[in-house]
């Protein structure tokens, strides 16, 4: 979902580049030794398609990302054929402004697209990953399901494993509780952990384990691109910040004083700067400060994780593992299940999941 966005375009182009031997699989945890012989589908076996409300061809999106320094110069031309094949498999999606279709009609249409995609390509299974723009959390009186939940419902109906890489609602609505429980499908989410929160999930346990009292933890994000524009909406930004705050609250038992601010800076394009200011007490009450600056490209950080999740969910489905996969919390700010927000413990759980898959090979 969001198949023509920066993350999806980077993942599609990146998979083609790695499969062709043009680039190494940097950032793909599933390509490291612990995942050898776990039965994961080969990158060369993946077929890409999706939904998007935008109509800009993938090749054009890839060229724009290369111009912005996200993709290597010349890569869009090198993998243009693969991008064009994937672009032909992207359907219009919705709902569009003024769309008169009911929720049921939209879910049925999306599910039919998924089923048709699987059938025409003779695929063993189709995995749905939501990488669309962040949407505001729905209100208690909203009469319609949010778009992310319509797509998630369609994935369930079409028998597709599902991952929500965004802070949007997705499966987490009472309207889908019964369908999720009865689907027998593996699922994971919510909100991919790529930068600032990744660092927080390492630093917060450090303070806790060294018995250093954190007095305040504040942060700021400057970003552009489609994500920056979407998060300029205060409601969407609030949904995004909830996951960032959860990591600290889960680690310390309560979130420290401080907030995270998100500012849209269109001139930054697909690049982001994240700053954290941590005030803490040391021995005998000595007051200290730690500041961090993370400068990176969310699309390049997210794309390998999306490919990892697609492969892991496909393999889990093949191995008849169903329900929420807390072992994939390593990838998320707000995972489905699991008790630890510490990255090291989440990585250990992921390695345990690899052993579980290996045992079912």
Phi, psi and omega per residue, in radians:
X1 nan 2.283 -2.984
X2 1.455 0.698 -2.941
X3 -1.182 -0.290 3.110
X4 -1.877 0.196 3.076
X5 -1.351 3.087 -3.064
X6 -1.134 -0.747 -3.111
X7 -1.138 -0.853 -3.111
X8 -1.118 -0.720 3.133
X9 -1.107 -0.735 3.131
X10 -1.143 -0.707 3.119
X11 -1.136 -0.752 -3.123
X12 -1.152 -0.846 3.122
X13 -1.141 -0.686 -3.120
X14 -1.153 -0.719 3.112
X15 -1.082 -0.750 3.118
X16 -1.091 -0.718 -3.122
X17 -1.155 -0.733 3.141
X18 -1.193 -0.757 -3.130
X19 -1.081 -0.552 3.136
X20 -1.501 -0.046 -3.139
X21 1.364 0.303 -3.111
X22 -1.420 -0.480 -3.118
X23 -2.525 2.651 3.054
X24 -1.331 2.815 -3.094
X25 -1.461 0.877 -3.130
X26 -1.012 2.295 3.118
X27 1.575 -0.145 3.122
X28 -1.614 1.857 -3.134
X29 -1.134 -0.571 -3.121
X30 -1.220 -0.144 3.083
X31 -1.731 0.170 3.114
X32 -1.643 2.811 -3.033
X33 -0.907 -0.641 -3.116
X34 -1.053 -0.269 -3.091
X35 -1.818 0.125 3.047
X36 -1.123 2.423 3.077
X37 1.124 0.455 3.071
X38 -1.663 -0.017 3.084
X39 1.446 0.282 3.130
X40 -1.134 2.529 3.085
X41 -1.116 2.470 3.121
X42 -1.173 2.585 3.102
X43 -1.038 -0.561 3.135
X44 -1.201 -0.243 -3.111
X45 -1.631 -0.114 -3.080
X46 -1.363 2.427 3.085
X47 -2.108 2.312 -3.030
X48 -1.878 2.469 3.011
X49 -2.769 -2.895 3.108
X50 2.793 -2.934 3.065
X51 -2.186 2.564 3.004
X52 -2.823 2.580 3.095
X53 -1.531 -0.120 3.086
X54 -1.616 2.720 -3.119
X55 -2.081 0.224 3.097
X56 -1.238 2.181 -3.108
X57 -1.030 2.602 -3.141
X58 -1.009 -0.658 -3.129
X59 -1.093 -0.657 3.093
X60 -1.211 -0.702 3.080
X61 -1.078 -0.717 3.138
X62 -1.143 -0.687 3.105
X63 -1.106 -0.704 3.117
X64 -1.137 -0.677 3.107
X65 -1.170 -0.629 3.083
X66 -1.172 -0.685 3.099
X67 -1.093 -0.550 3.138
X68 -1.521 0.023 3.105
X69 1.478 0.117 -3.141
X70 -1.358 -0.827 3.066
X71 -1.754 2.611 3.110
X72 -1.075 2.541 3.095
X73 -1.027 2.288 3.120
X74 1.593 -0.264 -3.108
X75 -1.139 -0.741 3.130
X76 -0.970 -0.664 3.103
X77 -1.203 -0.682 -3.085
X78 -1.157 -0.533 -3.088
X79 -2.043 0.405 -3.085
X80 -1.038 -0.692 -3.119
X81 -1.060 -0.758 3.128
X82 -1.155 -0.670 3.103
X83 -1.139 -0.695 -3.137
X84 -1.164 -0.673 3.103
X85 -1.115 -0.770 3.118
X86 -1.148 -0.696 -3.110
X87 -1.084 -0.594 3.127
X88 -1.180 -0.251 -3.135
X89 -1.782 0.211 3.117
X90 -1.691 2.189 -3.105
X91 -1.777 2.800 -2.992
X92 -1.087 -0.527 -3.136
X93 1.255 -2.540 -3.110
X94 2.549 -2.977 -0.099
X95 -1.288 2.549 3.103
X96 -1.588 2.827 3.038
X97 -0.950 2.249 -3.118
X98 1.389 0.117 -3.137
X99 -1.109 2.170 -3.075
X100 -1.678 -0.007 -3.140
X101 -1.206 2.490 3.077
X102 -1.310 2.932 3.065
X103 -0.977 -0.775 -3.114
X104 -1.096 -0.706 3.126
X105 -1.155 -0.675 3.112
X106 -1.178 -0.776 3.126
X107 -1.059 -0.781 -3.137
X108 -1.083 -0.705 -3.137
X109 -1.161 -0.779 -3.136
X110 -1.128 -0.747 -3.140
X111 -1.111 -0.672 3.109
X112 -1.108 -0.685 3.088
X113 -1.061 -0.764 -3.129
X114 -1.128 -0.798 3.141
X115 -1.094 -0.726 3.139
X116 -1.148 -0.718 3.104
X117 -1.031 -0.820 -3.138
X118 -1.100 -0.768 -3.091
X119 -1.177 -0.833 -3.065
X120 -1.106 -0.564 -3.121
X121 -1.654 -0.014 3.142
X122 1.051 0.710 -3.047
X123 -1.447 2.592 3.051
X124 -1.184 -0.617 3.140
X125 -2.915 2.794 3.082
X126 -2.120 2.301 3.099
X127 -1.870 2.320 3.122
X128 -1.821 2.200 3.093
X129 -2.170 2.187 3.117
X130 -1.522 1.976 3.036
X131 -2.209 0.490 3.109
X132 -1.334 2.980 3.140
X133 -1.077 2.581 3.125
X134 -1.088 2.344 3.095
X135 -1.922 2.681 3.066
X136 -1.086 2.628 3.065
X137 -1.149 2.430 -3.126
X138 -1.218 2.635 3.076
X139 -1.444 2.832 -3.092
X140 -1.130 -0.381 -3.092
X141 -1.851 0.152 3.133
X142 -1.117 2.233 -3.071
X143 -1.373 -0.283 -3.065
X144 -2.044 2.665 3.006
X145 -1.232 2.522 3.033
X146 -1.154 2.774 -3.074
X147 -0.971 -0.718 -3.106
X148 -1.064 -0.598 3.136
X149 -1.330 -0.524 3.058
X150 -1.105 -0.783 3.120
X151 -1.170 -0.688 3.129
X152 -1.117 -0.728 3.098
X153 -1.096 -0.665 3.104
X154 -1.134 -0.681 3.102
X155 -1.066 -0.777 3.110
X156 -1.061 -0.788 -3.094
X157 -1.123 -0.605 -3.129
X158 -1.509 0.006 3.106
X159 1.301 0.624 -3.056
X160 -1.894 2.235 2.949
X161 -0.958 2.654 -2.946
X162 -2.444 2.412 3.004
X163 -2.287 2.375 3.097
X164 -1.882 1.778 -3.099
X165 -1.509 0.109 -3.104
X166 -2.038 2.931 3.047
X167 -1.382 -0.007 -3.085
X168 -1.165 2.929 -2.967
X169 -1.094 -0.858 3.142
X170 0.975 -2.197 -3.117
X171 -1.289 -0.273 -2.971
X172 -1.516 1.156 3.043
X173 -2.429 2.443 3.134
X174 -0.959 -0.459 -3.113
X175 -1.139 -0.363 -3.097
X176 -1.938 0.034 -3.059
X177 -0.975 -0.860 -3.110
X178 -1.161 -0.708 -3.127
X179 -1.132 -0.673 3.105
X180 -1.118 -0.805 -3.080
X181 -1.132 -0.620 -3.064
X182 -1.583 -0.136 -3.029
X183 -1.257 -0.546 -3.059
X184 1.201 0.402 -3.081
X185 -1.855 2.501 3.007
X186 -1.285 2.499 3.113
X187 -2.613 2.742 -3.098
X188 -2.644 2.689 3.107
X189 2.742 3.010 0.427
X190 -2.346 2.633 3.010
X191 1.255 1.753 -3.118
X192 -0.995 2.464 -3.100
X193 -1.793 1.784 -2.977
X194 -2.102 -0.485 -2.998
X195 -2.450 -1.681 -3.067
X196 -1.011 -0.772 -3.123
X197 -1.266 -0.556 3.033
X198 -1.004 -0.803 3.123
X199 -1.149 -0.703 3.111
X200 -1.063 -0.648 -3.109
X201 -1.239 -0.215 3.027
X202 -1.673 -0.762 -3.062
X203 -1.297 -0.702 -3.089
X204 -1.033 -0.812 3.084
X205 -1.093 -0.527 3.099
X206 -1.061 -0.831 3.122
X207 -1.080 -0.755 -3.121
X208 -1.115 -0.806 -3.073
X209 -1.229 -0.470 3.093
X210 -1.631 0.159 3.077
X211 0.991 0.695 3.080
X212 -1.765 2.205 -3.027
X213 -1.448 1.988 3.099
X214 -1.433 2.090 -3.130
X215 -1.544 -0.638 -3.112
X216 -2.731 2.581 3.123
X217 -2.463 1.860 -3.101
X218 -2.024 2.715 -3.121
X219 -2.610 2.817 3.092
X220 -2.525 2.476 3.108
X221 -2.179 2.269 3.008
X222 -2.027 2.131 -3.108
X223 -2.671 2.785 3.127
X224 -2.151 -2.587 3.120
X225 1.146 -2.937 -3.139
X226 -1.127 -0.601 3.138
X227 -1.153 -0.742 3.114
X228 -1.075 -0.738 3.138
X229 -1.137 -0.719 -3.141
X230 -1.154 -0.689 -3.079
X231 -1.422 -0.037 2.993
X232 -1.195 -0.352 3.032
X233 -1.307 2.073 -3.097
X234 -0.967 -0.595 -3.132
X235 -1.198 -0.688 3.099
X236 -1.197 -0.687 3.113
X237 -1.105 -0.650 3.123
X238 -1.113 -0.688 3.110
X239 -1.132 -0.678 3.124
X240 -1.163 -0.773 -3.065
X241 -1.196 -0.430 -3.124
X242 -1.044 -0.684 3.127
X243 -1.228 -0.664 3.112
X244 -1.088 -0.731 -3.107
X245 -1.252 -0.500 -3.101
X246 -1.104 -0.660 -3.120
X247 -1.014 -0.771 3.138
X248 -1.236 -0.740 -3.125
X249 -1.111 -0.718 -3.136
X250 -1.180 -0.567 -3.111
X251 -1.351 -0.797 -3.025
X252 -1.648 -0.172 -3.057
X253 1.610 -0.388 3.055
X254 -2.775 2.567 -3.124
X255 -1.238 2.338 3.072
X256 -1.151 2.896 3.030
X257 -1.018 2.546 3.105
X258 2.182 2.751 -3.113
X259 -2.300 2.879 3.006
X260 -1.931 2.257 3.106
X261 -1.921 2.426 3.134
X262 -2.090 2.171 -3.128
X263 -2.134 2.291 3.090
X264 -1.440 2.086 3.096
X265 -2.168 1.557 -3.018
X266 -0.934 -0.544 -3.113
X267 -1.115 -0.325 -3.127
X268 -1.385 -0.203 3.132
X269 1.049 -2.303 -3.091
X270 -1.563 0.244 -3.132
X271 -1.768 2.732 -3.063
X272 -2.460 2.503 2.965
X273 -2.073 2.181 3.123
X274 -2.093 2.259 -3.107
X275 -2.117 2.338 3.067
X276 -2.119 2.451 3.086
X277 -2.172 1.980 -3.050
X278 -2.012 2.060 3.087
X279 -1.775 2.187 -3.104
X280 -2.499 2.804 -3.137
X281 -1.814 2.397 3.046
X282 -1.858 -2.819 -3.096
X283 -1.000 2.360 3.134
X284 1.059 0.467 3.066
X285 1.359 0.208 3.119
X286 -1.098 2.268 -3.039
X287 -1.623 2.288 -3.070
X288 -2.363 2.859 -3.100
X289 -2.337 2.386 2.942
X290 -2.108 2.265 3.080
X291 -2.137 2.430 3.104
X292 -2.234 2.586 3.039
X293 -2.247 2.170 3.112
X294 -2.015 2.088 3.087
X295 -2.085 2.086 -3.083
X296 -2.865 -3.060 -3.138
X297 -2.020 1.981 -3.087
X298 -1.035 -0.651 -3.109
X299 -1.107 -0.766 3.139
X300 -1.219 -0.516 3.087
X301 -1.333 -0.633 -3.056
X302 -1.408 -0.643 -2.998
X303 -0.971 -0.810 3.132
X304 -1.134 -0.528 3.111
X305 -1.215 -0.659 3.094
X306 -1.090 -0.746 3.105
X307 -1.136 -0.721 3.058
X308 -0.982 -0.875 -3.067
X309 -1.111 -0.707 3.111
X310 -1.041 -0.769 -3.121
X311 -1.202 -0.753 -3.113
X312 -1.149 -0.725 3.127
X313 -1.207 -0.666 3.091
X314 -1.078 -0.771 -3.135
X315 -1.183 -0.688 3.096
X316 -1.065 -0.726 3.129
X317 -1.111 -0.764 3.114
X318 -1.072 -0.652 -3.125
X319 -1.452 0.095 3.113
X320 1.069 0.645 3.003
X321 -1.615 2.223 -3.030
X322 -2.178 2.967 3.076
X323 1.412 -2.980 -3.131
X324 -1.151 2.542 -3.136
X325 -1.991 1.495 3.136
X326 -1.096 -0.362 3.111
X327 -1.133 -0.300 3.106
X328 -1.632 0.209 3.078
X329 -1.047 -0.370 3.057
X330 -0.893 -0.510 -3.038
X331 -1.663 -0.108 -2.926
X332 -2.256 2.601 2.968
X333 -1.266 -0.647 -3.022
X334 -2.277 1.302 -2.998
X335 -1.268 2.848 3.038
X336 -1.430 1.693 3.140
X337 1.487 3.137 -3.090
X338 1.606 2.671 -3.055
X339 -1.994 -0.299 -3.050
X340 -1.876 2.419 3.031
X341 -1.766 0.006 -3.114
X342 -1.358 2.248 -3.036
X343 -1.066 -0.713 -3.110
X344 -1.071 -0.735 3.126
X345 -1.220 -0.631 3.094
X346 -1.172 -0.640 3.102
X347 -1.142 -0.708 3.092
X348 -1.056 -0.707 3.107
X349 -1.137 -0.661 3.115
X350 -1.128 -0.721 3.093
X351 -1.116 -0.635 3.059
X352 -1.103 -0.642 3.101
X353 -1.156 -0.664 3.074
X354 -1.044 -0.717 3.103
X355 -1.142 -0.662 3.106
X356 -1.080 -0.760 3.103
X357 -1.146 -0.707 -3.133
X358 -1.090 -0.654 3.129
X359 -1.186 -0.326 3.133
X360 -1.783 0.078 -3.112
X361 -1.195 nan nan
